[in-house]
Amino acid sequence: MPLTVYKWDGYLGFSRGHVSIALSDGTYISWWPEGRTKKIFCKPVVAKEHVHTTLQSDTAQFHRKPDICIQLDTTLEHDKQIKDWWTVLRAESRYDLFFHNCATVVYKALQTCYDVKALYTLKEVCTPDDIENISKIIYQNEVPLIKLDATETKQAGFSDSIKSYVEVLKRSGSEYQSLEVETEPKKSLKSVLKRMCCCYWFGPRKMCVLRQP
């Protein structure tokens, strides 16, 4: 059964765009904040999942069809895994620009049925460009479907994710090459990561998605 990843590109350097997922039974996963507010830069806000529930509404939001559509193979059982996960997520979660955005939600949806943890990528901060690259790798059959008894995938620790992100920045020639990561409390690390990812979410450079060497 096909699963479709939709991506709208950003525009004029002010947006990284948007990503969503559609299952074969019509289930549509699209994560938005409630309203257009500056609060999304400061703290999590209520997710407006109940408004943008169709491909048509997202298309109307961007005034155009998706720029990229990638179909991935799944099974009915894996689709059910995604639907069960989605039911829980939309009832409990909030939108956070840096740590729980549209791309993060799509990544977690893919993680319920594909072994994407094998990819060398950042877990907490993710952009639509990352999802496009990950989806293309899955499409090329380089990432297998996971067994249903192994759907509980373990997320990388926060400190490990920070170090992974710094490594990506180093490989991409970023000005953050000299940044040192210390094993400080989680709040401090989160603050560092938020400052670092600002240039990638709103800046012109695309986020790198690398596979483990």
C-alpha positions as CSV (number, residue, x, y, z in Angstrom):
1,M,0.0,0.0,0.0
2,P,1.5,3.4,-1.0
3,L,2.2,6.1,1.5
4,T,2.7,9.6,0.0
5,V,5.0,12.3,1.3
6,Y,4.1,15.8,0.2
7,K,6.5,18.8,0.3
8,W,5.9,22.5,-0.4
9,D,9.2,24.4,-0.9
10,G,9.8,27.6,1.1
11,Y,9.8,31.0,-0.6
12,L,12.0,34.1,-0.5
13,G,14.1,32.8,2.3
14,F,11.3,33.4,4.8
15,S,10.1,29.8,5.1
16,R,11.4,26.3,4.9
17,G,8.1,25.1,3.5
18,H,5.9,22.3,4.8
19,V,5.7,18.5,4.7
20,S,2.8,16.1,5.2
21,I,1.9,12.5,4.8
22,A,-1.1,10.8,3.3
23,L,-2.0,7.1,3.8
24,S,-3.8,4.9,1.3
25,D,-7.0,5.0,3.3
26,G,-7.2,8.8,3.2
27,T,-5.6,9.5,6.6
28,Y,-3.8,12.8,6.3
29,I,-1.0,13.9,8.7
30,S,-0.2,17.6,8.6
31,W,1.1,19.5,11.6
32,W,0.5,23.3,12.1
33,P,0.6,25.8,14.9
34,E,-2.7,27.4,15.9
35,G,-2.8,30.8,14.3
36,R,0.1,33.0,13.0
37,T,1.8,34.1,16.2
38,K,5.3,35.1,17.2
39,K,4.9,32.8,20.2
40,I,6.1,29.9,18.1
41,F,9.6,31.4,18.3
42,C,9.5,31.4,22.1
43,K,7.6,28.3,23.3
44,P,5.4,25.5,22.2
45,V,1.8,26.5,21.1
46,V,-1.3,24.5,20.5
47,A,-1.2,22.5,17.3
48,K,-4.0,23.3,14.8
49,E,-4.2,19.8,13.4
50,H,-8.0,19.8,13.2
51,V,-8.0,22.7,10.7
52,H,-5.4,21.4,8.1
53,T,-6.7,17.9,7.8
54,T,-6.7,17.5,4.0
55,L,-4.4,17.8,1.1
56,Q,-6.8,20.4,-0.4
57,S,-6.6,22.6,2.6
58,D,-2.8,22.6,2.6
59,T,-2.8,23.3,-1.1
60,A,-5.1,26.3,-0.5
61,Q,-2.7,27.4,2.3
62,F,0.2,27.6,-0.2
63,H,-1.9,28.6,-3.2
64,R,-0.3,25.8,-5.2
65,K,0.0,22.0,-5.4
66,P,2.9,20.3,-3.6
67,D,6.3,20.8,-5.2
68,I,7.3,17.2,-4.4
69,C,5.3,14.0,-4.1
70,I,7.1,10.8,-3.1
71,Q,5.3,7.5,-2.9
72,L,6.7,4.9,-0.5
73,D,5.7,1.2,-0.2
74,T,4.1,0.1,3.1
75,T,1.7,-2.6,4.2
76,L,-1.7,-2.4,5.8
77,E,-0.2,-3.4,9.1
78,H,2.4,-0.6,9.0
79,D,-0.3,1.9,8.0
80,K,-2.2,0.9,11.1
81,Q,0.9,1.5,13.2
82,I,1.1,5.0,11.8
83,K,-2.6,5.6,12.4
84,D,-2.4,4.4,16.0
85,W,0.6,6.6,16.6
86,W,-1.1,9.6,15.0
87,T,-4.2,9.2,17.2
88,V,-2.1,9.5,20.3
89,L,0.1,12.3,19.1
90,R,-2.5,14.7,17.9
91,A,-4.4,14.3,21.2
92,E,-1.4,15.2,23.4
93,S,1.2,17.2,21.6
94,R,1.8,20.8,20.8
95,Y,3.6,22.6,18.0
96,D,7.2,23.8,18.5
97,L,9.0,25.4,15.7
98,F,12.4,23.9,16.6
99,F,11.6,20.6,18.3
100,H,8.1,19.5,17.2
101,N,7.4,21.0,13.8
102,C,5.8,19.6,10.6
103,A,9.0,17.8,9.6
104,T,9.6,16.3,13.0
105,V,6.1,14.8,13.0
106,V,6.6,13.4,9.5
107,Y,9.9,12.0,10.5
108,K,8.4,10.2,13.6
109,A,5.6,8.9,11.4
110,L,8.2,7.4,9.0
111,Q,10.1,6.0,12.0
112,T,7.1,3.9,13.0
113,C,7.5,1.7,9.8
114,Y,10.9,2.4,8.3
115,D,14.4,1.9,9.9
116,V,15.2,5.6,9.4
117,K,17.3,5.6,12.7
118,A,20.1,4.1,10.5
119,L,20.4,7.5,8.8
120,Y,22.8,10.0,10.1
121,T,20.4,12.8,10.9
122,L,19.3,15.1,13.7
123,K,16.4,13.7,15.7
124,E,15.1,16.8,17.6
125,V,15.4,19.4,14.8
126,C,14.3,18.6,11.3
127,T,13.3,20.5,8.2
128,P,11.2,19.7,5.1
129,D,14.5,19.4,3.2
130,D,15.6,16.7,5.5
131,I,12.3,14.8,5.0
132,E,12.7,15.1,1.2
133,N,16.2,13.6,1.4
134,I,15.1,10.8,3.8
135,S,12.1,9.9,1.6
136,K,14.3,9.7,-1.5
137,I,16.6,7.3,0.3
138,I,13.6,5.2,1.4
139,Y,12.2,5.3,-2.2
140,Q,15.5,3.9,-3.5
141,N,15.0,0.9,-1.3
142,E,18.0,1.7,0.9
143,V,15.9,1.7,4.1
144,P,13.8,-1.4,4.9
145,L,10.4,-1.7,6.5
146,I,10.9,-2.6,10.2
147,K,9.4,-5.7,11.7
148,L,6.1,-5.0,13.6
149,D,7.6,-6.5,16.8
150,A,10.4,-3.9,16.6
151,T,8.3,-0.8,16.1
152,E,9.4,0.7,19.4
153,T,12.5,2.5,18.0
154,K,14.7,4.2,20.5
155,Q,15.4,7.9,19.9
156,A,18.9,9.2,20.2
157,G,19.7,11.0,23.4
158,F,19.7,14.8,23.4
159,S,23.4,15.1,23.9
160,D,24.1,12.6,21.1
161,S,21.8,14.6,18.8
162,I,23.7,17.8,19.6
163,K,27.0,16.2,18.8
164,S,25.5,14.8,15.6
165,Y,24.3,18.2,14.5
166,V,27.7,19.8,15.2
167,E,29.3,17.0,13.1
168,V,26.9,17.8,10.2
169,L,27.7,21.5,10.5
170,K,31.4,20.7,10.4
171,R,31.1,18.5,7.3
172,S,29.0,21.2,5.5
173,G,31.6,23.9,6.2
174,S,29.5,25.9,8.6
175,E,30.9,28.8,10.6
176,Y,30.0,26.7,13.7
177,Q,33.0,24.4,13.2
178,S,34.7,25.6,16.4
179,L,31.6,25.1,18.5
180,E,32.4,22.8,21.5
181,V,29.6,20.7,22.9
182,E,29.6,20.1,26.6
183,T,27.6,17.6,28.5
184,E,25.6,20.2,30.4
185,P,21.9,20.0,31.6
186,K,19.3,19.4,28.9
187,K,17.9,22.9,29.1
188,S,21.3,24.5,28.3
189,L,21.9,22.1,25.4
190,K,18.4,22.8,24.0
191,S,19.2,26.5,24.1
192,V,22.4,26.0,22.2
193,L,20.7,23.9,19.6
194,K,17.9,26.5,19.1
195,R,20.4,29.2,18.4
196,M,22.3,26.9,16.0
197,C,19.2,25.8,14.0
198,C,17.9,29.3,13.4
199,C,20.3,29.9,10.6
200,Y,19.3,26.6,9.0
201,W,15.5,27.1,9.3
202,F,15.4,30.6,8.0
203,G,18.8,30.9,6.2
204,P,19.5,30.0,2.6
205,R,21.6,26.9,3.2
206,K,19.9,23.5,3.2
207,M,20.2,21.1,6.1
208,C,22.5,18.1,5.3
209,V,21.2,14.6,5.7
210,L,24.0,12.1,5.8
211,R,24.2,8.4,6.2
212,Q,26.5,6.9,8.7
213,P,30.0,6.2,7.3
